[in-house]
Amino acid sequence: MNLIAKDPLQRKLEIANWIILAILFIPSFLFAPTKFYLGVLLGGFISILNFYGMEFGLRGLFRNPSSNVKRPTMIKYYIRLALTAVVLFFLISAHTVNVIGLIIGLSVVVINIVFTMITALAKKNFIEEVN
């Protein structure tokens, strides 16, 4: 098996996902109702698991680029999307979580990527200004 080493940026994103989830979850656990903090926690878990699932699918895609892997990759993507939709449906319909908390939790990866891009661009602009 040909193992591909993780990019440092990817590893940084993975760690930051968990840190951002903790930053969002701890205050909601301390100050918000149970359904709200459960929404933040479960939404964060769902978004982070989807992030790992996307990584797994893309690794399979790039591991064997010569064969026809586009179709199986897309099928796995749609299966993951459907499973996510079913889980979200049951969480919302059973009134297990607060929808706003769930949306906040689901935004963990998006917040992380936006924050990482802003800091990377700021560092790039700072380096260009210094030179």
Stockholm file with secondary structure:
# STOCKHOLM 1.0

chainA/1-131         MNLIAKDPLQRKLEIANWIILAILFIPSFLFAPTKFYLGVLLGGFISILNFYGMEFGLRGLFRNPSSNVKRPTMIKYYIRLALTAVVLFFLISAHTVNVIGLIIGLSVVVINIVFTMITALAKKNFIEEVN
#=GR chainA/1-131 SS CCCCCCCHHHHHHHHHHHHHHHHHHHHHHHHSCHHHHHHHHHHHHHHHHHHHHHHHHHHHHHHSTTSCCHHHHHHHHHHHHHHHHHHHHHHHHTTCSCHHHHHHHHTHHHHHHHHHHHHHHHHHHHHHHHC
#=GC SS_cons         CCCCCCCHHHHHHHHHHHHHHHHHHHHHHHHSCHHHHHHHHHHHHHHHHHHHHHHHHHHHHHHSTTSCCHHHHHHHHHHHHHHHHHHHHHHHHTTCSCHHHHHHHHTHHHHHHHHHHHHHHHHHHHHHHHC
//
